[in-house]
Amino acid sequence: MSMLKESKSIDWWVKWIASIFLLVAMGFRATTTFPVVDLYLSTIGLLGWLWVGIIWKETALIVVNGVSVAVLSVGIVNHLL
């Protein structure tokens, strides 16, 4: 019996990597030590999920993550100014 290795699609990798970014960001948020790190990591994770939503043509993912990226982007701009 031979084992066939299943190849994962790019959206599979992006959704899991984006999820890891979001989980790590929540850890920073919970400690309140580095709120700016949370802001950047969350934005990266949300951009990943936004991309997945676009690939899947899933309106709910696009709306939630698109709006969230916009909100966090305002926070990043405010931090940089």
C-alpha positions as CSV (number, residue, x, y, z in Angstrom):
1,M,0.0,0.0,0.0
2,S,1.5,3.3,-1.0
3,M,0.9,6.6,0.7
4,L,0.0,9.5,-1.6
5,K,1.1,12.8,-0.3
6,E,-1.7,15.3,-0.8
7,S,-0.7,18.6,-2.2
8,K,-2.1,21.7,-0.5
9,S,-3.4,24.6,-2.5
10,I,-2.1,28.1,-2.0
11,D,-5.3,29.3,-0.3
12,W,-4.9,26.5,2.2
13,W,-1.4,27.8,3.1
14,V,-2.5,31.4,3.2
15,K,-5.5,30.8,5.5
16,W,-3.4,28.9,8.0
17,I,-0.5,31.3,7.9
18,A,-3.0,34.2,8.3
19,S,-4.6,32.5,11.2
20,I,-1.3,32.0,12.9
21,F,-0.6,35.8,12.5
22,L,-4.0,36.6,14.0
23,L,-3.4,34.2,17.0
24,V,0.0,35.6,17.7
25,A,-1.5,39.2,17.4
26,M,-4.1,38.2,20.0
27,G,-1.4,37.1,22.3
28,F,0.3,40.5,22.1
29,R,-3.1,42.2,22.6
30,A,-3.7,40.1,25.7
31,T,-0.4,41.1,27.3
32,T,-0.8,44.8,26.3
33,T,3.0,44.9,26.1
34,F,3.4,45.8,22.4
35,P,0.1,47.1,21.1
36,V,1.8,48.3,17.8
37,V,3.0,44.7,17.1
38,D,-0.6,43.5,17.5
39,L,-1.7,46.2,15.0
40,Y,0.7,45.1,12.4
41,L,0.3,41.3,12.9
42,S,-3.5,41.6,12.9
43,T,-3.3,43.6,9.6
44,I,-1.2,41.0,8.0
45,G,-3.5,38.2,9.1
46,L,-6.6,40.1,8.0
47,L,-5.0,40.8,4.6
48,G,-4.4,37.1,4.2
49,W,-8.0,36.2,5.0
50,L,-9.2,39.0,2.7
51,W,-7.2,37.4,-0.1
52,V,-8.7,34.0,0.7
53,G,-12.2,35.5,0.7
54,I,-11.6,37.0,-2.7
55,I,-10.2,33.7,-4.1
56,W,-13.2,31.8,-2.6
57,K,-15.6,34.6,-3.7
58,E,-17.0,34.6,-0.2
59,T,-18.7,37.9,0.4
60,A,-18.8,37.7,4.2
61,L,-15.0,37.1,4.4
62,I,-14.4,39.9,2.0
63,V,-16.6,42.4,3.9
64,V,-15.4,41.6,7.4
65,N,-11.7,41.4,6.6
66,G,-11.8,44.3,4.1
67,V,-13.5,46.6,6.7
68,S,-11.1,45.3,9.4
69,V,-8.0,46.1,7.3
70,A,-9.4,49.6,6.6
71,V,-9.9,50.2,10.4
72,L,-6.5,48.9,11.4
73,S,-4.9,50.8,8.5
74,V,-6.2,54.0,10.1
75,G,-4.5,52.9,13.4
76,I,-1.2,52.3,11.5
77,V,-1.3,55.7,9.8
78,N,-2.0,57.3,13.2
79,H,0.9,55.5,14.8
80,L,3.2,56.6,12.0
81,L,2.2,60.2,12.2
